[in-house]
Amino acid sequence: MLTALGLMSGTSADGVSVAVIRAGGRNVRLLAYRTFPYSRGMRERILRAGRGEARTAELSELHTDLGCLFAGAA
């Protein structure tokens, strides 16, 4: 049996989604699922970056902040 945790943030930039599954052979079972919503400010930063409006320093800071949010969600 394998237990795996998956993290993602979709194009809507609504939050970090987390799923934990257990897999063995042909069987896969969802153990847990939750979405951790982004704050309004974080969502605005993500969408700004997606539109190409963020400079290098802003992107670097956003990358670090998102990494911390993903780690916390995990």
Secondary structure, 3 states (H helix, E strand, C coil): CEEEEEEECCCCCCEEEEEEEEEECCEEEEEEEEEEECCHHHHHHHHHHHCCCCCHHHHHHHHHHHHHHHHHHC
